Amino acid sequence: MIKKEKKPNNKPAFNNYWIYGALIVFFIAVNFIGVGSNNPSNNQINPSTFEKFLNNGDVSRIVVINKNKAQVTLTNEAFLSPKHNEINKPDFFGRSNSKGPHYEFEIGNLELFQKKLEAAANEGIIFSYEFKTIESKWLDILQSFLPLIIIIAVWIFIMRRMSAGGAGGGGAQIFNIGKSKAKLFDQNSDVKINFKDVAGLEGAKEEVQEIVDFLKNPLKYTKLGGKIPKGALLVGPPGTGKTLLAKAVAGEAKVPFFSLSGSDFVEMFVGVGASRVRDLFKQAKDKSPSIIFIDEIDAIGRARGKNNITGSNDERENTLNQLLTEMDGFGTDTNVIVIAATNRADVLDKALMRAGRFDRQIYIDLPDLRERKEIFEVHLKPLKSDPKLDVDFLSKQTPGFSGADIANVCNESALIAARKNKKKVDRQDFLDAVDRIVGGLEKKSKIITPDEKKTIAFHEAGHATVSWMLEHAAPLVKVTIVPRGQSLGAAWYLPEERQIVRTEQMLDEMCATLGGRAAEEIIFKKISTGALSDLVKVTQQAKAMVTVYGLNEKIGNITYYKSNESEYGFNKPYSEETAKLIDLEISTIVEKQYKRAIQILKKHKKKLTELANYLLDKEVIFKDDLERIFGNRPFKEKLDSQ
């Protein structure tokens, strides 16, 4: 059997622009036909024939165009007469040119022609004539077609934008408003951050590295019957390195990495958020295996049904529903892993947190002493620092600092050193940077009266004295009476890094906090409003002891702490009698520690006065000054043993 060879199809492919071109040609042709019906260019006559028509009374109107051409319009009787059959025939569309002009001729000499018209008028021939100046016909044609051209251009633009994204995706909407705004990073992208740049976070890095390994070598896990996890949720306080860890994943992974924020799904138009979620996962599946990173997922992942008007269509909830469906629903692809970051895990919807969606929750806490040292080493690399700089000392001076705070300290220290015209950043620059970040900028120009300055000095000396004499109070680092930020004076302490806090430790801290107010009462027999922040702190601590941690004997081993405030409809899960007892116990704890602070200060009143006077003179004192006045602390320093 002989197979017939197929002839190549040389026919040009159909293009939509052919339709647009045909439409334009059609309208131009119609316009020209219409113009032709009113144009006497096919009915040219000579001046002598015109004179015959004029003398016979056939002419009703003459229009002189641009001083060289005359257009003649006949009377109705002459137009219908047999001798003018050539001009009264209907055109292609059945239209009759009864209104004229009917004939056209070149006039030659304008003055001579005008005299002929005046002579005919004097003879009693009735007609009218006028002179006109007409510009280019093509300009008129263009002006008449301009609205049509604009409409066609806008239509072509909209149709192209509508068809750009294809059916089913976000691009099927006008102007691609439903398209995903995710940035794509792949092996071709220049992502300079990897796991080596992420200091600390060893546990989190290990889990994230495992996810990357899942995508690189899926057979290693699936051959044993395991399934690749759907998602991982990075949870932790602000500045701990959640987004940085995701950037490191983008740099390490040899798979496409889609990055966007939770707020990128939110728009004022209904359905846009859900459309963007669909388009995002469609792109990720097309490039699978791949990773999707959603930063600040709490923007769309909040628990549903809260503060919602009955019957309303919440756009955020629709977006969340679509995300839930894409992560674990019919037809989902197992080669797409979602990584999300938030510092508000408590407000996320339970359906989002279940296994099968975010299988792993990776908690990223504030760095400890060892991790802070690693973070300092990373951020010190680009700085021209003093070779003798002790990184261990810096890490001990920054308890409770996040990774972002440490980066800010390093940057601020460089700025301070540059301001002082130093060639290298030294230890004092870092200490000044910590002081500025914690306390604020020094305001030496602020006007303070001598009496106020004396009160501030005794207040800060009271804090320092009480904390020095209590075992569990944080050791003092620095005291100043120079206004800084919103405070008139400040004291820096180096708190012990504890995983658990006992009752006696909290009581000692409260007593040291009340030492400033107690010193004012002992020395001046008066108290001022300067202790507001101290009172707020101790009240919160006492309230936490009673209502949260169960550290009060009368209330007992009960906590009224609620991890999720919205689960219950009431905010006070105790009786009025219990409320009175709670208020009484909070007040009792605070007043007891206040009396304790007064006793300590009365016992060491002489040294308190000496310390305050020295502070008034120097404005800034350090730990060494306290050791000179009070001697060594009666308790062993625990911080150095860490």
DRENFI-844329 format. One record per residue (C-alpha): residue in three letters; x, y, z. Coordinates in steps of 0.001 Angstrom, whole numbers, padded with zeros to 6 digits, always signed. Layout:
REM DRENFI-844329
ALAXYZ/...
This chain:
REM DRENFI-844329
MET+000000+000000+000000/ILE+001473+003286-001064/LYS+001231+006096+001391/LYS+000439+009444-000033/GLU+002687+012174+001090/LYS+000914+015022+002705/LYS+001340+018260+000913/PRO+002700+020989+003078/ASN+000116+023508+004072/ASN+001389+026790+002755/LYS-001736+028681+003621/PRO-001052+031562+005972/ALA-002385+031162+009485/PHE-005527+033037+010321/ASN-004924+036200+012307/ASN-007463+038275+014210/TYR-005895+041432+012791/TRP-007347+040495+009387/ILE-010800+041147+010782/TYR-009714+044526+012134/GLY-008155+045437+008758/ALA-011287+044394+006816/LEU-013452+046504+009120/ILE-011264+049555+008608/VAL-011257+049113+004807/PHE-015036+048714+004806/PHE-015631+051901+006742/ILE-013194+053837+004555/ALA-014937+052559+001416/VAL-018320+053527+002804/ASN-016987+056927+003637/PHE-015538+057414+000174/ILE-018761+056265-001491/GLY-020663+058656+000699/VAL-018266+061455-000158/GLY-018521+060561-003839/SER-022275+060953-003789/ASN-021855+064536-002711/ASN-018864+065187-004888/PRO-019541+066503-008432/SER-016083+065557-009698/ASN-017654+063189-012248/ASN-019943+066013-013547/GLN-017433+068467-014829/ILE-018690+071248-017146/ASN-017110+074227-018840/PRO-017900+077916-018140/SER-019981+078320-021314/THR-022282+075433-020336/PHE-022632+077045-016927/GLU-023673+080318-018576/LYS-026409+078473-020509/PHE-027717+076884-017276/LEU-027575+080302-015561/ASN-029397+082137-018362/ASN-032102+079413-018531/GLY-032777+079868-014787/ASP-031624+076301-013887/VAL-029101+077453-011243/SER-030200+078044-007645/ARG-026857+078316-005853/ILE-023172+078804-006659/VAL-020332+078151-004204/VAL-016831+079372-005112/ILE-014220+077081-003460/ASN-010743+078483-002731/LYS-011252+081267-005416/ASN-010649+078841-008348/LYS-013429+076320-008440/ALA-017217+076707-008619/GLN-019789+074171-007448/VAL-023226+074536-009037/THR-026524+073452-007476/LEU-029598+073213-009724/THR-033164+074089-008925/ASN-035539+071248-008114/GLU-037337+071627-011488/ALA-034073+071568-013445/PHE-032713+068616-011442/LEU-035758+066500-012402/SER-035734+067565-016066/PRO-034630+065017-018743/LYS-031618+067075-019829/HIS-029997+066450-016439/ASN-030579+062688-016333/GLU-026893+061979-015736/ILE-026882+063602-012323/ASN-030284+062575-010957/LYS-029590+058813-011128/PRO-029513+057065-007673/ASP-026140+055804-006379/PHE-025060+052332-005176/PHE-027072+052603-001960/GLY-030175+054045-003743/ARG-029537+057568-002579/SER-030325+060591-004815/ASN-028195+063744-004794/SER-031089+066196-004926/LYS-029503+068803-002605/GLY-026315+069137-004647/PRO-023843+070309-005607/HIS-024482+068921-009098/TYR-021754+070376-011331/GLU-018229+071693-010942/PHE-015906+073765-013172/GLU-012790+075929-013059/ILE-013692+079650-012992/GLY-010392+081102-014344/ASN-010358+084845-013597/LEU-012225+085481-010350/GLU-013015+089150-011044/LEU-014426+088395-014487/PHE-016541+085573-013110/GLN-017890+087787-010323/LYS-018906+090458-012914/LYS-020840+087807-014891/LEU-022722+086834-011740/GLU-023566+090469-010949/ALA-024789+091038-014507/ALA-027046+087963-014322/ALA-028454+089188-011040/ASN-029170+092592-012538/GLU-031078+090907-015340/GLY-033504+089433-012799/ILE-032176+085889-012657/ILE-032726+084561-009135/PHE-029762+082648-007604/SER-027403+082925-004679/TYR-023630+082619-004467/GLU-020963+082572-001786/PHE-017222+082114-001378/LYS-015634+079336+000779/THR-012141+078302+001717/ILE-011901+074506+002247/GLU-008825+072786+003618/SER-007588+069301+002741/LYS-010230+066642+002214/TRP-007996+064031+003837/LEU-007904+066002+007056/ASP-011682+065964+007136/ILE-011711+062251+006469/LEU-009172+061652+009269/GLN-011199+063727+011712/SER-014346+061785+010876/PHE-012547+058471+011398/LEU-010652+059428+014566/PRO-013346+058288+017076/LEU-013695+054988+015241/ILE-009924+054443+015267/ILE-009747+055133+019027/ILE-012580+052668+019759/ILE-010931+049919+017673/ALA-007530+050508+019339/VAL-009007+050279+022862/TRP-010913+047146+021910/ILE-007759+045460+020542/PHE-005837+046410+023706/ILE-008479+044981+026053/MET-008856+041777+024040/ARG-005104+041184+024050/ARG-004894+041751+027810/MET-007807+039427+028444/SER-006315+036624+026402/ALA-002782+037009+027765/GLY-003177+034774+030792/GLY-005114+031951+029196/ALA-008268+030331+030437/GLY-008543+029261+034034/GLY-005710+031400+035328/GLY-005691+034794+036865/GLY-004866+036352+033513/ALA-008392+035645+032246/GLN-009449+038841+034014/ILE-008990+042312+032601/PHE-005498+043724+033127/ASN-004303+040500+034826/ILE-005545+041689+038217/GLY-005947+038091+039338/LYS-002410+037070+038395/SER-000093+036042+041209/LYS+002493+038636+042299/ALA+005002+036011+043436/LYS+008687+036541+042627/LEU+010345+033504+041099/PHE+013841+032445+042163/ASP+015519+029506+040474/GLN+019027+028269+039721/ASN+019417+031109+037239/SER+018545+033780+039827/ASP+021306+035572+041678/VAL+020419+034686+045289/LYS+023519+035263+047412/ILE+022149+034051+050769/ASN+022630+030441+051856/PHE+022586+028485+055115/LYS+026130+029628+055972/ASP+024835+033196+056271/VAL+022204+032143+058822/ALA+023880+032132+062221/GLY+022302+030173+065072/LEU+018883+028582+064467/GLU+020489+025153+064289/GLY+017279+023201+064879/ALA+015283+025298+062410/LYS+018012+025045+059764/GLU+018099+021281+060127/GLU+014360+020953+059531/VAL+014386+023347+056593/GLN+017401+021598+055047/GLU+015458+018363+055282/ILE+012612+019928+053289/VAL+015043+021042+050601/ASP+016467+017505+050535/PHE+012925+016152+050080/LEU+012626+018014+046822/LYS+016132+017233+045619/ASN+015957+013481+046346/PRO+012286+012502+046695/LEU+012933+008844+045852/LYS+015074+008512+048977/TYR+011952+009019+051123/THR+009126+007754+048927/LYS+010658+004339+048312/LEU+010047+003549+051992/GLY+006402+004564+051668/GLY+006777+008040+053142/LYS+005086+011158+051809/ILE+006733+014480+051266/PRO+005342+017033+053776/LYS+002966+019644+052390/GLY+004155+022647+054337/ALA+006262+024107+057139/LEU+005304+027049+059337/LEU+008062+029265+060753/VAL+006858+030777+064039/GLY+008749+033203+066232/PRO+009076+036776+067526/PRO+009859+039590+065069/GLY+013465+039814+063949/THR+014506+036250+064787/GLY+015370+035332+061185/LYS+012265+033700+059689/THR+012420+035548+056368/LEU+016217+035203+056286/LEU+015862+031441+056662/ALA+013441+031387+053740/LYS+015917+033403+051641/ALA+018563+030813+052493/VAL+016209+028084+051270/ALA+015859+029983+047985/GLY+019642+030155+047717/GLU+020228+026490+048592/ALA+017366+024832+046755/LYS+017945+023918+043150/VAL+014193+024062+042540/PRO+011960+027052+041628/PHE+011179+029204+044670/PHE+008097+031457+044653/SER+008200+034242+047238/LEU+005420+036675+048186/SER+003747+038310+051184/GLY+000338+037522+052636/SER-000810+041056+051866/ASP-000189+040458+048123/PHE-003418+038431+048013/VAL-005520+041220+049468/GLU-007326+043569+047066/MET-010484+045623+047102/PHE-011988+043556+044275/VAL-014033+040466+045130/GLY-012483+037166+044111/VAL-009024+038521+043321/GLY-007339+036891+046347/ALA-008698+033426+045550/SER-007759+033897+041886/ARG-004179+034786+042842/VAL-003927+031710+045062/ARG-005092+029499+042172/ASP-002669+031135+039771/LEU+000224+030821+042263/PHE-000273+027097+042746/LYS-000818+026617+039013/GLN+002575+028215+038325/ALA+004193+026161+041097/LYS+002724+022899+039761/ASP+003882+023733+036250/LYS+007445+024078+037571/SER+007249+021271+040156/PRO+009097+020262+042222/SER+008984+023749+043708/ILE+008694+025759+046940/ILE+006188+028499+047767/PHE+007102+030965+050529/ILE+004338+033149+052019/ASP+005644+035790+054434/GLU+003302+037185+057116/ILE+000647+034574+056405/ASP-001514+035932+059248/ALA-002694+038608+056759/ILE-004903+035978+055095/GLY-004758+033049+057536/ARG-006682+034494+060487/ALA-009340+032332+062078/ARG-012631+032469+060177/GLY-015942+033605+061620/LYS-014575+036350+063891/ASN-016139+039781+063831/ASN-017947+038885+060653/ILE-021290+040386+059716/THR-023943+037734+059155/GLY-024417+037010+055483/SER-021431+039076+054375/ASN-018951+037840+051815/ASP-015548+038184+053416/GLU-012868+038421+050747/ARG-010139+037324+053180/GLU-012069+034193+054109/ASN-012516+033309+050438/THR-008774+033634+049943/LEU-008104+031412+052965/ASN-010606+028802+051769/GLN-008866+028652+048405/LEU-005476+028277+050108/LEU-006805+025396+052236/THR-008162+023679+049141/GLU-004914+024076+047217/MET-002779+022771+050072/ASP-004834+019669+050818/GLY-007767+019010+048567/PHE-008730+016963+045552/GLY-006182+017095+042803/THR-003322+018547+044824/ASP+000249+017942+043724/THR+002692+016430+046198/ASN+005730+018068+044640/VAL+004860+021565+045869/ILE+005907+022507+049419/VAL+004597+025632+051131/ILE+006761+027480+053673/ALA+005084+030254+055647/ALA+006281+032681+058319/THR+004358+034496+061059/ASN+004836+035980+064494/ARG+001110+035604+065279/ALA+000562+031856+065261/ASP-002157+032254+067914/VAL-004542+033975+065457/LEU-004195+031466+062607/ASP-007123+029279+061586/LYS-007086+025747+063025/ALA-007776+024245+059606/LEU-004545+025809+058365/MET-002522+024411+061247/ARG-003617+020785+060992/ALA-001456+017951+059731/GLY-001636+017552+055976/ARG-001331+021284+055411/PHE+001383+022647+057619/ASP+002829+019356+058772/ARG+005666+020987+060637/GLN+005738+024009+062878/ILE+009281+025264+063336/TYR+009635+027539+066375/ILE+012364+030149+066178/ASP+013031+031719+069591/LEU+015249+034610+070561/PRO+018899+033599+070340/ASP+020729+032447+073454/LEU+024265+033409+074467/ARG+026011+031038+072040/GLU+023712+031936+069114/ARG+024168+035660+069739/LYS+027927+035150+069474/GLU+027481+033460+066069/ILE+025185+036265+064883/PHE+027712+038901+065996/GLU+030462+037104+064075/VAL+028354+037211+060892/HIS+027507+040913+061176/LEU+031050+041902+062224/LYS+032575+040596+058981/PRO+031772+043681+056847/LEU+032839+046072+059671/LYS+036338+047426+060222/SER+036379+046506+063895/ASP+039132+046473+066481/PRO+040993+043109+066384/LYS+040958+043064+070211/LEU+037134+043258+070263/ASP+035716+040567+072551/VAL+032713+038959+070859/ASP+031868+036993+074025/PHE+031561+040267+075932/LEU+029229+041726+073290/SER+026989+038663+073332/LYS+026744+038898+077159/GLN+025795+042580+076930/THR+022795+041918+074671/PRO+020395+039523+076450/GLY+016950+039345+074862/PHE+018206+040842+071567/SER+016945+039309+068343/GLY+019035+038783+065223/ALA+017653+041990+063727/ASP+018532+043888+066935/ILE+022121+042618+066800/ALA+022394+043647+063139/ASN+021131+047092+064171/VAL+023714+047275+066996/CYS+026555+046517+064572/ASN+025339+049109+062084/GLU+024756+051756+064772/SER+028221+051171+066237/ALA+029793+051805+062813/LEU+027805+055059+062504/ILE+028892+056176+065982/ALA+032555+055405+065209/ALA+032337+057335+061944/ARG+030762+060270+063789/LYS+033780+060298+066114/ASN+036215+060117+063132/LYS+037585+056749+064219/LYS+039302+054392+061803/LYS+038061+051267+063593/VAL+034946+050324+065561/ASP+035908+049553+069141/ARG+034223+048204+072271/GLN+032953+051575+073494/ASP+031174+052204+070184/PHE+029241+048967+070609/LEU+028306+049863+074186/ASP+027127+053300+073058/ALA+025114+051644+070294/VAL+023415+049314+072796/ASP+022617+052264+075067/ARG+021157+054257+072210/ILE+018984+051371+070971/VAL+017725+050427+074454/GLY+017381+053873+076022/GLY+017288+056280+073107/LEU+019401+059267+072105/GLU+021035+061375+074831/LYS+019386+064785+075274/LYS+022052+066828+077041/SER+020361+070052+075988/LYS+017185+069258+077954/ILE+016674+071795+080741/ILE+016410+070205+084207/THR+016338+072173+087434/PRO+018843+071320+090210/ASP+016051+069966+092450/GLU+014793+067702+089656/LYS+018312+066526+088916/LYS+018853+065666+092590/THR+015567+063726+092683/ILE+016549+061784+089540/ALA+019986+061016+091008/PHE+018572+059580+094255/HIS+015917+057681+092287/GLU+018495+055935+090085/ALA+020838+055411+093046/GLY+017942+053716+094864/HIS+017526+051240+091986/ALA+021254+050515+091954/THR+021509+050067+095740/VAL+018579+047673+096115/SER+019587+045561+093085/TRP+023143+045319+094462/MET+021902+044006+097814/LEU+019455+041385+096483/GLU+020612+037962+095350/HIS+018272+037400+092430/ALA+018176+040969+091115/ALA+019997+041620+087859/PRO+023536+042968+088328/LEU+024081+046605+087437/VAL+026030+047671+084348/LYS+025558+051440+084122/VAL+023522+054276+085688/THR+023019+057707+084125/ILE+021025+060836+084925/VAL+021477+062287+081439/PRO+018011+062416+079793/ARG+017739+059700+077179/GLY+014693+059161+074975/GLN+011565+059782+077038/SER+013235+059022+080381/LEU+015005+061537+082588/GLY+017424+058909+083890/ALA+018188+055271+083234/ALA+019876+052229+084727/TRP+021163+049292+082720/TYR+021130+045804+084165/LEU+022340+042500+082819/PRO+019570+040018+083530/GLU+020324+036366+084034/GLU+019083+034234+081140/ARG+016677+031815+082762/GLN+014410+029246+081195/ILE+012236+029122+084328/VAL+011619+031837+086931/ARG+010954+031136+090611/THR+008913+033155+093077/GLU+011882+034614+094978/GLN+013466+035759+091711/MET+010346+037664+090666/LEU+010010+039241+094124/ASP+013643+040424+094118/GLU+013175+041995+090692/MET+010035+043801+091886/CYS+011803+045059+094963/ALA+014720+046412+092898/THR+012250+048125+090532/LEU+010565+049885+093482/GLY+013932+050982+094902/GLY+013812+054332+093072/ARG+010434+055353+094504/ALA+011493+054147+097981/ALA+014675+056285+097824/GLU+012599+059383+097041/GLU+010421+058764+100088/ILE+013386+058197+102446/ILE+015460+061180+101324/PHE+012822+063787+100419/LYS+009798+062493+102365/LYS+007928+062974+099083/ILE+007232+060875+096016/SER+007007+062019+092382/THR+005467+060900+089104/GLY+008847+059770+087761/ALA+008243+056166+088825/LEU+005345+055526+086436/SER+007178+052961+084294/ASP+008371+051204+087477/LEU+004831+050957+088814/VAL+003528+049602+085501/LYS+006236+046931+085473/VAL+005702+045710+089050/THR+001909+045723+088714/GLN+002130+043524+085624/GLN+004572+041175+087371/ALA+002341+040864+090441/LYS-000739+040303+088286/ALA+001082+037574+086361/MET+002121+035881+089603/VAL-001466+035768+090841/THR-003542+035157+087698/VAL-001185+033402+085281/TYR+001594+031453+086987/GLY-000300+030284+090076/LEU+002372+031614+092480/ASN-000053+032905+095118/GLU-001072+030816+098128/LYS-004599+032260+098560/ILE-005592+031975+094896/GLY-003944+028553+094690/ASN-002778+026499+091736/ILE-005122+028135+089265/THR-004409+030096+086115/TYR-006754+032371+084215/TYR-004469+032575+081213/LYS-006177+031915+077874/SER-004034+031093+074874/ASN-006940+031804+072553/GLU-009096+034662+073755/SER-011824+034120+071184/GLU-012773+030595+072229/TYR-014920+031834+075079/GLY-017419+034592+075061/PHE-016470+036102+078415/ASN-013271+037795+079538/LYS-013497+037280+083296/PRO-013781+033571+084150/TYR-014051+034113+087914/SER-016526+035468+090444/GLU-016652+038936+091965/GLU-015288+037559+095253/THR-012311+036085+093427/ALA-011794+039372+091590/LYS-011639+041221+094931/LEU-009195+038634+096262/ILE-007001+038969+093158/ASP-006906+042766+093525/LEU-006059+042428+097218/GLU-003244+039932+096611/ILE-001709+042032+093813/SER-001717+045081+096080/THR-000307+043055+099004/ILE+002616+041718+096925/VAL+003549+045166+095586/GLU+003295+046923+098984/LYS+005306+044194+100707/GLN+008182+044593+098238/TYR+007988+048368+098535/LYS+008409+048136+102345/ARG+011260+045707+101804/ALA+013017+048200+099503/ILE+012598+050959+102124/GLN+014186+048723+104800/ILE+017194+047962+102584/LEU+017712+051626+101742/LYS+017379+052768+105367/LYS+020024+050229+106299/HIS+022401+051571+103618/LYS+021272+055230+103659/LYS+024804+056608+104044/LYS+026140+054701+101037/LEU+022985+055576+099069/THR+023675+059291+099647/GLU+027344+058860+098680/LEU+026355+057078+095455/ALA+023765+059722+094561/ASN+026211+062604+095139/TYR+028819+060846+093012/LEU+026188+060377+090298/LEU+025302+064080+090460/ASP+028966+064917+089959/LYS+029820+062426+087190/GLU+026310+061997+085643/VAL+027285+058455+084622/ILE+028527+055660+086929/PHE+029452+052041+086262/LYS+029687+048732+088094/ASP+033216+049508+089317/ASP+031938+052608+091138/LEU+029373+050520+093034/GLU+032056+048004+094028/ARG+034187+050887+095361/ILE+031306+052258+097480/PHE+029501+049062+098575/GLY+032251+046471+098204/ASN+031714+043174+096407/ARG+028215+041804+096119/PRO+027380+039400+098949/PHE+026247+036885+096340/LYS+028093+034996+093630/GLU+027767+036361+090124/LYS+026001+033765+087998/LEU+026358+035437+084653/ASP+030071+034784+084348/SER+029506+031084+084799/GLN+027230+030836+081771/
